[in-house]
Amino acid sequence: MTAPHPRGDAPRNTPSADRAARRLGTLARKWGYLISTTAYLPHTPEEIERELAALTRRLFDAVVSDPPDLEAAAAAGGRLVELRCVGAESLRRTLDVLGKGLLREPELRRVGGLAERVVSVLGALSSGYGEMLREDIQRRQEGLSRALLKVEQETRQKHVITRAQFEEVFAGSASGVALTELDGRVLRANGALAKTLNRTPAEIAAMSLFDLIHPEDVEQLRESYRDLVAGRLHRLRAGRRLVGKDGEPMWATFAASVIRDAVGAPRQLLTIVDDDTEVSLLQRRLSHQALHDVLTGLPNRQFFSTRLETLLRDADPARGVTLFHLDLDGFSQINGGLGQELGDRVLRGVAAKLKTVFEPEKALVARLGGDEFGVLVQNTEDTPGVVTLVRRITHELAEPEYVDGRRGVAVSAAIGVVHRPPRDSTPAELLQASDLTLRRAQRTGNQWGLFDRELDRRDRHGFGLAASMAGAWENGEIEARYRVLVSATSGAAEAVEARLCWNHPAEGVLPHETCVRLAAETGLALPLGTWLLRTAAERLAAAGLGVPLVVELTAQQAADPELVGEIRRVLGDTGLAPDLLRPGFPAASLAAEAVEAADNFKVLGEIGVRAEIHGFAEVTCLTEFPAHAVRIAAHLAARRAHPLVAGPLAALVDAAHAAGASVSVAGVRTADEAAWWQDRGADLLSGPAFPELPGGLPGC
């Protein structure tokens, strides 16, 4: 039997009931927001709000019922577990928000013994929550046990199969295979290796692997194996000379790996040996490709790669080789502006000039593709230094080539140089090193650059991060976080700014600036920036904080023809007021020749969105773009204490104020910095000095 409604038997469609329903809806939204911060919920915010609204209604009815409907309350607690609201703080926040909300509900104030009823209902909810959580954990444990048992069975089967497969590959492989101790003592050798060395497997098993290597190559191979066992090398692939029973040396490629035990400790070495003489190598490649570039007559990339390994082996061990990797500057302008026929003539001319430069040397000149060329020099005691050769290249290329007797066309090139690489370098490793060195020279604006192992490692690391960014975004490793913008005078929170944060499993937390840079390198700047804009707006609207949201746009976003339309959709979908969204345009994008960013800035102002200018370093942009706010450029802020910067900075702030714009500064780390900027008239500050965020938003 249900107790009378506290204000009579009013049906639920009365104004009083409608007001109660709205209050319960508000309570459900607050409940949903608080509980969503305690656990990952595999549902959309709309689904969570709908579910919790139903549970709030059920608990309201349970309190009103006479006696209180404890079974319904317990079922509501169980439903919370089913929704995966099982974070460490989920139940506590649930009880807190519901207890306060139900006790304050006007429709319940006349219910007798309201506090006792609410306590009973929430106690039943807790009981149902705990029981369902216990059952859920028990089911998961049982599933885990079954899975572990299945894995164990499958592992045993795979072990048997793997062993059989290894034996089949070992015995039937056309390549020579040797299983050795870590010190090189041979445990087993297959028939192919015995045939290559003109020995029996038993003879090889009585020897050390290093007894089969040419004496001049033994120590270098020993060092490589030590690096492999110590983990300094992940794999070993090297060209070395073998010595057969007749004493004749033969070139072979060694591919070695470490066999480790269950805990990862090295136990044995597995080495695969391939006969790799030049004739056999070229025969394999000639079967499926041509070896020379049709346009220039130079060896192509494939032939160049094939010869690299041989030339590395044959080079003087003391002097080694030098690889020059060239990329012509502005060749696309020649091709596009003067025609492909002229472009082809330029490429043939470059090929001829390179052959002229390196004619006195033992060198292989190749066209690697497009407007890229490679030159491998086998150094001798008479070979000029790297700087001299680079100067000869640039001087020769600078000589104009006359077309039709009228137009003189000259080119320049960026050059990446790898000088005396290790003899066991593979062609792929060597070409990658030269390519990274070339791109680094182009990025820094230098004519040429010399390979640097540490810079190479950093570049490879950066490229690896960039390549994995799309997958990380899809897997949820990249998320939206926030930082607060406070008043420079009062310290009160005036706005929040959305920032990207990458929770990388190996690198730790990668900040917004790194995410933006990597996104620009991989073509993700526009989609990721759009996602940040929408996600941050949805979160702020759900929090109901009523403070402006600043979102710094990338250059691609600023010039995106769809930017205004996307912002309109975000505002419409989230209900966020236009004056609460503050997109920050890079000052450089507004100063560029392209008009898209400028048009976007002005149209947003017309619809009530107060766009900002970030990277503010000079006042002329405010004459055309009357921004409501500007952000001081980071490079100026970092040098604020320099005598040549401090005065102009203060003048820049005054000029912005005169134009009617407020001034913000990012990256403020200390109270002293904050005081310095306050003295110079800055209005808003953000950075590590202000870690507190309003509304429980996650910080960055």
C-alpha positions in Angstrom: 0.0 0.0 0.0 1.4 3.4 -1.0 1.3 6.3 1.5 -0.7 9.3 0.5 1.1 12.0 -1.4 2.4 14.6 1.0 0.3 17.2 -0.6 -2.8 15.1 -1.3 -3.6 12.6 -4.0 -2.4 14.9 -6.8 -1.8 12.9 -10.0 1.6 13.0 -11.5 0.7 15.3 -14.3 -0.1 18.2 -12.0 2.1 21.3 -11.9 3.4 20.1 -8.5 4.3 16.7 -9.9 6.0 18.3 -12.9 8.1 20.4 -10.6 9.0 17.3 -8.6 9.9 15.5 -11.8 12.2 18.3 -12.9 13.9 18.4 -9.5 14.4 14.7 -9.6 15.9 15.1 -13.2 18.3 17.7 -11.9 19.3 15.4 -9.0 19.9 12.6 -11.5 22.1 14.8 -13.7 24.2 15.8 -10.7 24.4 12.2 -9.6 25.5 11.2 -13.1 28.2 13.9 -13.2 29.6 13.0 -9.8 29.6 9.2 -10.4 31.1 9.5 -13.9 34.3 10.9 -12.3 34.8 7.8 -10.1 34.9 5.1 -12.7 35.1 4.4 -16.4 31.5 4.0 -17.6 30.9 2.1 -20.9 28.0 4.3 -21.8 27.3 7.7 -23.2 26.5 10.6 -20.9 22.9 10.5 -22.2 22.5 6.8 -21.4 23.8 7.3 -17.9 21.5 10.3 -17.3 18.5 8.3 -18.5 19.3 5.3 -16.3 19.9 7.3 -13.2 16.8 9.4 -13.8 14.8 6.1 -13.7 16.6 5.0 -10.5 16.0 8.4 -8.8 12.3 8.0 -9.5 12.3 4.5 -8.1 14.1 5.6 -4.9 11.7 8.5 -4.5 8.8 6.1 -4.8 10.5 3.7 -2.4 10.7 6.4 0.3 7.1 7.4 -0.2 5.8 3.8 0.0 4.4 2.6 3.3 6.4 0.8 4.5 9.5 1.9 2.4 10.0 -0.4 -0.6 13.4 -1.8 0.4 13.4 -4.4 -2.4 13.1 -1.7 -5.1 16.0 0.2 -3.4 18.1 -3.0 -3.3 17.4 -3.6 -7.0 18.5 0.0 -7.7 21.8 -0.7 -6.0 22.2 -3.8 -8.1 21.5 -1.8 -11.2 24.3 0.5 -10.4 26.7 -2.4 -10.5 25.3 -3.5 -13.8 26.0 -0.1 -15.2 29.6 -0.5 -14.0 29.4 2.3 -11.5 31.9 0.4 -9.3 34.7 2.9 -8.7 36.3 3.3 -5.3 34.2 6.4 -4.6 31.1 5.5 -6.6 28.9 4.2 -3.7 30.0 7.0 -1.3 29.2 9.7 -3.7 25.9 8.0 -4.6 24.8 7.9 -0.9 26.0 11.5 -0.4 24.2 13.0 -3.3 21.0 11.0 -2.9 20.8 11.5 0.9 21.0 15.2 0.6 18.8 15.3 -2.5 15.9 13.2 -1.0 16.0 15.0 2.3 15.7 18.3 0.6 13.0 17.3 -1.8 9.9 19.5 -1.1 7.5 16.7 -2.1 8.9 14.5 0.7 9.0 17.0 3.6 5.5 16.1 4.9 6.2 12.4 4.9 6.4 11.2 8.4 9.8 9.9 9.6 11.5 11.1 6.4 15.0 10.8 7.7 14.5 7.2 8.9 12.8 6.3 5.6 15.7 7.8 3.6 18.3 6.0 5.7 16.4 2.7 5.3 16.1 3.1 1.5 19.8 4.1 1.1 20.8 1.2 3.4 18.9 -1.2 1.2 20.5 0.4 -1.9 23.9 -0.2 -0.3 23.0 -3.8 0.5 21.8 -4.5 -3.1 24.9 -2.8 -4.5 27.2 -4.9 -2.3 25.4 -8.1 -3.0 25.5 -7.5 -6.8 29.1 -6.5 -6.6 30.0 -9.7 -4.8 28.2 -11.8 -7.3 29.9 -9.9 -10.2 33.3 -10.4 -8.7 32.6 -14.1 -8.2 31.5 -14.5 -11.8 34.6 -12.8 -13.1 36.9 -14.9 -10.9 35.2 -18.1 -12.2 35.6 -16.8 -15.8 39.3 -16.0 -15.1 40.0 -19.4 -13.7 38.5 -21.1 -16.7 40.5 -18.8 -19.0 43.7 -19.6 -17.2 43.1 -23.3 -17.4 42.4 -23.0 -21.1 45.5 -20.9 -21.6 47.6 -23.5 -19.8 46.3 -26.3 -22.0 46.8 -24.3 -25.1 50.4 -23.4 -24.1 51.3 -27.0 -23.6 49.9 -27.9 -27.0 51.7 -25.0 -28.6 55.0 -26.0 -27.0 54.8 -29.4 -28.5 53.9 -28.0 -31.9 56.6 -25.3 -31.7 59.2 -27.9 -30.9 58.2 -30.0 -33.8 58.2 -27.0 -36.1 61.6 -25.9 -35.0 63.0 -29.4 -35.7 61.4 -29.4 -39.1 62.8 -25.9 -40.0 66.2 -26.7 -38.5 66.7 -29.9 -40.5 65.0 -28.8 -43.7 66.1 -25.2 -44.0 68.1 -24.2 -47.1 70.0 -21.7 -45.0 72.7 -22.8 -42.6 71.6 -22.9 -39.0 73.7 -23.3 -35.9 72.6 -23.5 -32.2 75.4 -22.4 -29.9 76.1 -21.6 -26.3 76.5 -18.0 -25.3 80.3 -18.2 -25.7 79.9 -19.5 -29.3 80.4 -23.3 -28.7 78.3 -25.1 -31.3 75.6 -27.4 -29.9 74.0 -28.4 -33.2 74.4 -27.5 -36.9 72.2 -28.5 -39.8 73.1 -30.0 -43.1 72.9 -26.8 -45.1 75.6 -25.2 -42.9 77.7 -28.3 -43.2 77.4 -28.3 -47.0 78.3 -24.6 -47.2 81.5 -25.2 -45.1 82.3 -28.5 -46.7 82.3 -30.2 -43.3 80.1 -32.7 -41.5 77.6 -31.6 -38.8 79.6 -33.6 -36.3 82.8 -31.7 -37.2 81.1 -28.4 -36.8 79.5 -29.5 -33.4 83.0 -30.0 -32.1 84.1 -26.4 -32.9 83.2 -22.9 -31.8 81.3 -20.7 -34.2 84.2 -18.3 -34.2 86.5 -21.1 -35.5 84.5 -20.9 -38.7 85.0 -17.1 -39.2 87.9 -15.4 -41.0 90.5 -14.3 -38.4 90.1 -10.6 -39.4 86.4 -10.7 -38.7 86.3 -12.7 -35.4 86.7 -9.9 -32.9 84.1 -7.7 -34.5 81.6 -10.6 -34.6 82.4 -11.4 -30.9 81.6 -7.8 -29.9 78.4 -7.9 -31.8 77.3 -11.2 -30.1 78.2 -9.7 -26.7 76.0 -6.7 -27.5 73.2 -9.1 -28.5 73.4 -11.1 -25.3 73.6 -8.0 -23.2 70.4 -6.6 -24.8 72.2 -3.6 -26.4 71.2 -5.1 -29.8 67.7 -6.5 -30.4 68.8 -8.4 -33.4 72.1 -9.0 -35.3 72.4 -9.0 -39.1 75.9 -8.7 -40.3 78.1 -9.6 -43.3 81.1 -11.7 -42.4 83.6 -14.0 -44.1 83.4 -17.7 -43.4 86.3 -20.1 -43.8 85.6 -23.5 -45.4 87.5 -26.7 -44.9 89.7 -25.9 -47.9 90.6 -22.5 -46.3 88.8 -20.4 -49.0 87.0 -17.4 -47.6 83.4 -16.8 -48.6 81.0 -14.0 -47.8 77.9 -14.8 -45.8 75.2 -12.9 -44.0 74.8 -13.7 -40.3 71.3 -13.3 -38.7 71.5 -14.1 -35.0 69.0 -13.9 -32.1 69.0 -14.9 -28.4 67.0 -17.8 -27.0 65.8 -16.8 -23.6 64.2 -18.8 -20.8 60.8 -18.2 -19.1 62.2 -15.3 -17.0 63.9 -13.7 -19.9 67.5 -14.7 -19.1 69.7 -15.5 -22.2 70.4 -19.2 -22.6 71.5 -20.0 -26.2 72.2 -18.3 -29.5 70.5 -19.2 -32.8 72.5 -18.1 -35.9 71.3 -18.4 -39.5 74.0 -18.2 -42.2 73.2 -17.4 -45.8 75.8 -17.6 -48.6 75.8 -14.0 -49.8 78.3 -13.5 -52.6 77.7 -10.7 -55.1 76.7 -13.1 -57.9 74.0 -14.9 -55.9 72.7 -11.6 -54.4 72.3 -9.9 -57.8 70.8 -13.0 -59.4 68.0 -13.0 -56.8 67.3 -9.3 -57.4 67.6 -9.4 -61.2 64.7 -11.9 -61.4 62.1 -9.4 -60.5 63.3 -5.8 -61.1 65.5 -3.6 -63.3 68.6 -2.2 -61.7 68.9 1.2 -63.4 66.9 4.4 -63.6 65.5 4.9 -67.1 65.7 8.7 -67.1 69.3 9.3 -65.8 70.9 5.9 -66.5 72.1 5.8 -62.9 71.6 2.8 -60.7 68.2 2.8 -59.0 67.4 2.6 -55.3 67.2 -1.2 -55.3 70.5 -1.7 -57.0 72.1 1.0 -54.7 70.8 -0.9 -51.7 72.1 -4.2 -53.0 75.5 -2.8 -53.6 75.7 -1.0 -50.3 76.2 -4.2 -48.3 79.0 -5.4 -50.6 80.8 -2.0 -50.7 80.7 -1.8 -46.9 82.4 -5.1 -46.7 85.0 -4.3 -49.3 85.9 -0.8 -47.9 89.2 -0.1 -46.1 88.4 -1.0 -42.5 90.4 2.0 -41.3 88.7 4.5 -43.6 85.3 3.0 -44.3 82.7 4.7 -46.6 80.8 7.9 -46.7 77.2 8.2 -47.9 75.8 11.4 -49.3 72.0 11.6 -49.6 70.7 14.6 -51.7 67.3 16.1 -52.1 66.9 18.9 -54.7 65.5 22.2 -53.3 62.4 23.5 -55.0 62.3 20.9 -57.7 58.5 20.9 -57.7 58.5 24.6 -58.7 60.7 23.7 -61.7 58.5 20.8 -62.7 55.3 22.7 -62.2 56.4 26.1 -63.4 58.6 25.2 -66.4 57.2 21.8 -67.4 58.0 18.2 -66.8 60.2 18.0 -69.9 62.5 20.7 -68.4 62.3 19.0 -65.0 63.6 15.8 -66.6 66.5 17.7 -68.3 67.4 19.1 -64.9 67.5 15.6 -63.3 69.7 14.3 -66.1 71.9 17.4 -65.6 72.2 16.7 -61.9 73.1 13.1 -62.5 75.9 14.2 -64.9 77.2 16.8 -62.5 77.3 14.3 -59.6 79.3 11.8 -61.8 81.7 14.6 -62.6 82.2 15.5 -59.0 82.9 11.9 -57.9 84.7 10.7 -61.0 88.1 10.7 -59.3 86.7 8.7 -56.3 85.7 5.1 -55.9 82.0 6.0 -55.7 78.6 4.7 -56.7 76.1 7.4 -57.8 72.4 6.5 -57.8 69.0 8.1 -58.3 67.0 7.0 -55.2 63.7 8.2 -56.5 62.0 11.5 -57.5 64.5 14.3 -57.0 66.6 12.3 -54.5 70.1 11.1 -55.2 72.6 9.0 -53.3 76.4 8.7 -53.5 78.5 6.1 -51.7 82.2 6.8 -51.6 84.8 4.1 -50.6 87.3 6.3 -48.8 91.0 6.1 -49.5 94.0 8.0 -48.2 93.5 10.5 -51.1 89.7 11.0 -50.6 88.9 14.6 -49.8 87.2 15.4 -46.5 83.4 15.6 -46.2 83.3 19.4 -46.2 85.4 19.6 -49.4 83.1 17.1 -51.2 80.0 18.9 -50.0 81.4 22.2 -51.4 82.2 20.6 -54.7 78.6 19.2 -55.0 77.0 22.6 -54.2 79.4 24.4 -56.5 78.7 22.1 -59.4 75.0 22.1 -58.9 75.0 25.9 -58.8 76.3 26.1 -62.4 73.2 27.0 -64.5 72.0 24.7 -67.3 70.8 26.7 -70.3 67.7 25.6 -71.9 67.0 26.6 -75.5 70.1 28.8 -75.2 68.1 31.3 -73.3 67.1 30.3 -69.8 69.6 29.3 -67.2 68.3 26.9 -64.6 70.4 26.0 -61.5 69.5 24.0 -58.5 70.7 23.5 -55.0 70.3 20.5 -52.7 70.0 19.6 -49.1 72.5 16.9 -48.2 72.5 14.3 -45.4 76.0 12.8 -44.8 76.8 9.5 -43.0 80.5 9.3 -42.5 82.2 5.9 -41.8 79.2 3.9 -40.6 79.9 0.5 -38.9 80.7 -2.2 -41.4 77.9 -4.4 -40.2 75.3 -1.8 -40.9 72.5 -3.1 -43.2 71.5 -1.1 -46.3 68.1 -0.3 -44.8 69.7 1.0 -41.6 72.3 3.1 -43.5 69.7 4.6 -45.8 67.4 5.4 -43.0 70.2 7.1 -41.1 71.0 9.3 -44.2 67.4 10.1 -44.7 66.9 11.2 -41.1 70.1 13.3 -41.3 68.8 14.9 -44.6 65.4 15.8 -43.1 67.0 17.2 -40.0 69.1 19.5 -42.2 66.0 20.6 -44.1 64.1 21.3 -40.9 66.9 23.5 -39.5 67.5 25.3 -42.7 71.1 24.1 -43.2 72.5 23.1 -46.5 73.9 19.9 -45.2 74.1 17.9 -42.0 76.4 15.1 -40.6 74.9 12.0 -39.0 74.6 12.2 -35.2 73.7 9.0 -33.4 71.9 10.7 -30.5 69.9 13.0 -32.8 69.1 10.1 -35.0 67.8 8.2 -31.9 65.7 11.1 -30.9 64.2 11.5 -34.4 63.4 7.8 -34.6 61.8 8.0 -31.2 59.7 11.0 -32.3 58.6 9.4 -35.5 57.6 6.3 -33.6 55.4 8.3 -31.2 53.8 10.1 -34.1 53.1 6.9 -35.9 51.3 5.4 -32.9 49.3 8.5 -32.1 46.2 7.5 -34.2 46.0 4.2 -32.4 46.5 5.8 -29.0 43.6 8.2 -29.7 41.3 5.4 -30.7 42.3 3.4 -27.6 41.4 6.3 -25.3 45.0 7.0 -24.2 44.5 10.6 -25.4 42.0 12.6 -23.3 40.8 16.1 -22.7 42.0 17.9 -19.6 41.9 21.4 -18.4 43.8 24.3 -16.8 42.3 27.3 -15.0 42.8 30.9 -16.1 42.7 33.2 -13.0 42.4 36.9 -12.5 45.9 38.4 -12.1 44.6 40.7 -9.4 42.1 38.6 -7.4 43.3 35.1 -8.2 39.7 34.0 -8.9 38.9 31.5 -11.6 37.8 33.4 -14.7 37.9 30.7 -17.4 39.1 27.2 -18.1 41.2 26.0 -21.1 40.9 22.6 -22.7 44.2 20.8 -23.3 45.2 17.4 -24.8 46.9 14.9 -22.6 48.4 11.5 -23.8 48.7 8.9 -21.1 51.4 6.9 -22.9 52.0 3.4 -21.4 55.8 3.7 -21.8 56.6 7.5 -22.0 54.3 8.6 -19.2 52.1 11.7 -19.5 52.8 13.6 -22.7 51.6 17.3 -22.5 49.4 19.3 -24.8 52.3 20.9 -26.8 53.8 17.5 -27.6 50.4 16.2 -28.7 49.8 19.2 -31.0 53.3 18.8 -32.6 52.9 15.1 -33.2 49.4 15.6 -34.6 50.7 18.2 -37.1 53.3 15.6 -38.3 50.7 12.9 -38.8 47.7 14.7 -40.3 45.7 14.4 -37.1 45.8 18.1 -36.2 42.4 18.9 -37.6 40.4 15.8 -36.5 42.0 15.8 -33.0 41.5 19.5 -32.6 37.9 19.2 -33.5 37.4 16.3 -31.1 39.0 18.4 -28.3 36.7 21.3 -29.0 33.5 19.2 -28.9 34.6 17.0 -26.0 35.6 20.0 -23.8 32.4 21.8 -24.6 30.2 18.8 -23.7 32.1 18.3 -20.4 31.8 22.0 -19.4 28.1 22.2 -20.3 27.5 19.0 -18.3 29.4 20.5 -15.3 27.3 23.7 -15.5 30.1 25.9 -14.3 29.1 29.0 -16.3 32.7 30.0 -17.0 34.2 30.6 -20.5 35.9 27.7 -22.2 39.2 28.6 -24.1 40.3 26.1 -26.8 43.5 26.9 -28.6 43.1 26.2 -32.3 45.8 24.7 -34.5 46.7 26.5 -37.7 44.8 23.8 -39.6 41.7 24.3 -37.5 41.9 28.1 -37.8 41.9 27.9 -41.6 39.3 25.0 -41.8 36.3 26.0 -44.0 34.1 23.9 -41.7 35.2 25.6 -38.5 32.3 28.0 -38.1 29.8 25.2 -39.0 31.4 22.9 -36.4 31.3 25.5 -33.7 27.6 26.2 -34.5 26.9 22.5 -34.1 28.8 22.2 -30.8 27.0 25.1 -29.4 23.6 23.7 -30.5 24.4 20.2 -29.3 25.7 21.3 -25.9 23.5 24.3 -25.2 26.6 26.3 -24.4 26.2 30.0 -24.8 28.2 31.5 -27.7 30.0 34.0 -25.4 31.2 31.1 -23.2 33.3 29.6 -26.0 36.6 31.3 -26.7 38.5 29.7 -29.7 42.1 30.9 -29.8 43.5 31.7 -33.3 47.3 31.5 -33.8 48.4 35.0 -34.7 50.5 33.6 -37.5 47.4 32.1 -39.2 45.8 35.5 -39.2 48.9 37.1 -40.7 49.2 34.5 -43.5 48.2 35.1 -47.1 45.4 32.6 -46.9 42.1 34.3 -46.0 40.3 31.3 -44.5 41.4 31.9 -40.9 40.7 35.6 -41.1 37.2 34.9 -42.5 36.5 32.4 -39.7 37.6 34.9 -37.1 35.3 37.6 -38.3 32.3 35.3 -38.9 32.6 33.9 -35.3 32.5 37.4 -34.0 29.2 38.0 -35.9 27.5 35.0 -34.2 28.6 36.1 -30.7 31.7 33.8 -30.3 34.5 35.8 -28.8 37.6 34.5 -30.6 41.0 35.3 -29.1 44.4 35.8 -30.7 47.2 33.5 -29.3 50.9 34.0 -29.9 50.4 37.8 -29.7 53.7 39.5 -30.4 52.8 42.7 -32.3 49.8 45.1 -32.3 49.1 45.5 -36.0 46.8 42.4 -36.1 44.4 44.2 -33.7 43.8 46.9 -36.3 42.1 44.3 -38.5 40.9 41.8 -35.9 39.3 43.4 -32.9 39.8 40.5 -30.5 38.3 40.5 -27.0 41.4 38.8 -25.7 45.0 38.2 -26.7 47.6 35.8 -25.3 51.3 36.8 -25.1 53.5 34.7 -27.4 55.4 32.0 -25.5 58.8 33.1 -26.8 58.3 36.6 -25.4 56.9 35.4 -22.1 59.9 33.1 -21.6 62.3 36.1 -22.1 60.3 38.6 -20.0 63.2 39.5 -17.7 65.6 40.4 -20.5 66.2 44.2 -20.6 65.4 44.3 -24.3 62.1 42.5 -23.8 60.6 43.7 -20.6 59.9 47.3 -21.8 58.4 46.3 -25.1 56.3 43.6 -23.3 54.7 46.2 -21.1 54.1 48.4 -24.1 52.5 45.5 -25.9 50.1 44.9 -22.9 49.2 48.6 -22.9 48.5 48.6 -26.6 46.3 45.5 -26.3 44.3 47.3 -23.5 44.0 50.4 -25.7 42.5 48.2 -28.4 39.9 46.9 -25.9 41.4 43.4 -25.5 42.3 41.7 -22.2 45.7 40.1 -22.0 46.4 36.5 -20.8 49.7 34.8 -20.1 50.3 31.0 -20.1 53.0 29.0 -18.4 53.2 30.9 -15.2 55.1 28.7 -12.7 55.6 30.7 -9.6 54.0 33.4 -7.4 56.9 35.7 -8.3 56.1 35.3 -12.0 52.5 36.0 -11.4 53.4 39.2 -9.5 55.6 40.3 -12.3 52.8 39.9 -14.9 50.3 41.6 -12.6 52.7 44.6 -12.3 52.8 44.8 -16.2 49.0 44.8 -16.4 48.2 41.3 -17.5 44.6 40.3 -16.9 44.5 36.5 -16.8 47.2 34.0 -15.9 47.5 30.2 -16.3 50.1 27.6 -15.6 51.5 25.3 -12.9 51.3 28.1 -10.3 47.4 27.7 -10.4 46.7 23.9 -10.0 43.2 24.2 -8.5 40.4 23.6 -11.1 36.7 24.4 -10.5 34.0 21.8 -10.7 36.2 18.8 -10.3 37.5 19.0 -13.9 40.6 16.9 -14.5 43.8 19.0 -14.6 46.8 18.7 -16.9 
